Amino acid sequence: MELRIREGRAVLAGSGGESAREVDPHSLAIGSDLAQALHEWARVASAVGSAVRPGDSGAEAGSVVSQRGRQLAQRLAAAMGTSVRFVDPVSGEGVIVDPPAPAPRSELARRLFGTPDPAGEPTPWLTGLTVSAFVAAVVVVAMLALANTLARETNGWLALIASAVVTGGITPSLWLARRVPIVRWASFGAAAGIVIAWIGVLIVVF
């Protein structure tokens, strides 16, 4: 993808050279703020580029326009997830801006813990596992108390059905919460507690 200036407006084109189809940034899913910033930069760059040449007294304005263009190209590459070719409107030099590389994360960790913590913060293992253990203990006690009461007061099959209903009702919420920071630790603990509790439920029923 190439970032161009056409008649004072920013346009984006494919890799087909000058014949590539050009589109308005507002027609792409990059956010209205970024699209508007691209057009504003293009207007300023058109005015500065036609009046400023290297060595002129206004060369400083040209460097500001070039720097701003590179920043917007970086934002565009990150939003689109693809490389962007940026042609400096002042110097005419072309630069390839690549999207930021994702932080390394193993497939197992990605599946278990979802997206990375915000701002690159380290995973709070000690606090998170403590919360998970506490929630797991609460779930185990609650499910076993329910199953034991129903098995004693009614019959074992009713206790088994009630445990299945509880498990089926809470599972979708646990699945959705698995990627939410902080809340996911409670989700992991509840899931582990359900698995452990089912062992006790089967012992109580049978």
Helices and strands as residue ranges (DSSP letters): E 2-6, E 9-13, G 17-19, E 22-23, G 25-27, H 32-51, H 59-80, E 84-87, E 94-97, H 107-113, G 118-120, H 125-153, H 156-177, H 183-205
